[in-house]
Amino acid sequence: MGSARTEKACGSISRDMGEVSEIASWKRAALAACVLAAVLCSAPQASADNDLVIDATAWRVIKSESGPVDYYSVQSDGANRFVHSHYVPPMKTTVLGYQIADGDRQRVRKLQWSWRAITLPNGGDECSSRSADSAAVVYVSWKRGLRYYTLKYVWSAVSKKGAVCDSRRNPFVAQDTVIVESGGPTGVWKNVEIDLAEHFRHHFAHDDPTASVPDFVGLGIMSDGDQTNSESSADFGTFRLVR
């Protein structure tokens, strides 16, 4: 964790849950917040149009929230570099993170990224606590005080595209899971663009156009297959922070 206070907060989230399945779900919600509290800061590259492009080598393993195996690698396809994930059971889940520079936390307006699923986890369904595995996940997080607000964008194996599920709310974490893609075709790049303020207000402020938006603090990426005991892999391409 990034601090003793964060450890205590995240630990208490899990300990307070009564049922085993509920504990697993809350741990995943806590993970999204704790990941971004622990990320090492890396400066993005400035592109010609003054957007900020995150290089594939800038992502860092969150050691305190990851297993011993780093199953991510930087690969290239012509002139483009990307992060390739390849989870194989019984590995423990590993997460990569990236922290937004202080000067851009209120400046960045949109986030764009490209991704492609390579191997879908068998029956992976982030809307089910018993099979919550994904070919690809992108975490987007904001922070106000001690509370993290996280949207978990998912490329699922079987969840319904467009579904919003696994909503979590407590004093330290607010999180929704959003199914962006589901199923195949695999091996095909897809592009995503989100308006950060619009998505925050929709999920956490009842679509109030006047609601203040806290600092946009970080990103996380992940592929996993631990609950379905199956292989899972994806490629994470260019991430662009649009000012």
C-alpha positions, 0 to 999 in steps of 0.5 A: 500500500502507499501508506499505513493509513491506506493499508488500514482502510483497505484492510478494514473493508475486507474484514467487515464483510460477513460472507466469503463471496462478499469478501472477494467482491469488496477486496476487488473494490479495495484493490482498485483504490489501493492500486492507485495509491501505491503507483510510482509516478512516471512522466508521460510523453508530450505529443505534437498536439500537446496531449499526453501519451503514456509509453508502454514502458511507464506502467509499474507492477503494484507489488503489494497487490500482485503475485510473484509472477509479472505476466506482462511484457512490452511488445511491438507491432511495427512502430507501436509498442504495447503491453501484452498480458498473459495470465496462466493458472494458478498464477496470482493476479498481477496489476499494473498501475500509472499515476497522473502527474499533479499538474494534470489531475484537474487538467485532463479532460478525456482519456483514450485507449486502444486494446484487444482481447487475445484469450478470453477466460472461460465463462469470465463474468465481472458481473458475477462474484464467482467468475469475475475474470476479464481478458482486459480491465482498465481502472480509472480513479479519482480521489477526494480526501480519503475516498477513491472513486473508481470506474472499472472498464472491462473486456468480458468473456460473457457479460452483457455489453453496456452493463453496469454492475458490481457497484460498491459504496463505503466511506473509502471506496466508490466503484462501478464496473462497466462492460465495454466489450464482451466476447469476440472477435479476439485479436482485433484492436478496439478504441475507447474514449471517455469524457472523464467529468461526464463519466464521473458525474454519471456514476457518482453524482447522479448526472448533476452537470454542476457537481465538482469532479475530484482529482483524476489520480491514476490508471490501472490495467489487468488481465486475470483468470484466477476465479475461472481457473483459465488462461486470459490474455490481452494487449493494451495499446496507446493511452492518451490523456487529452487536455 
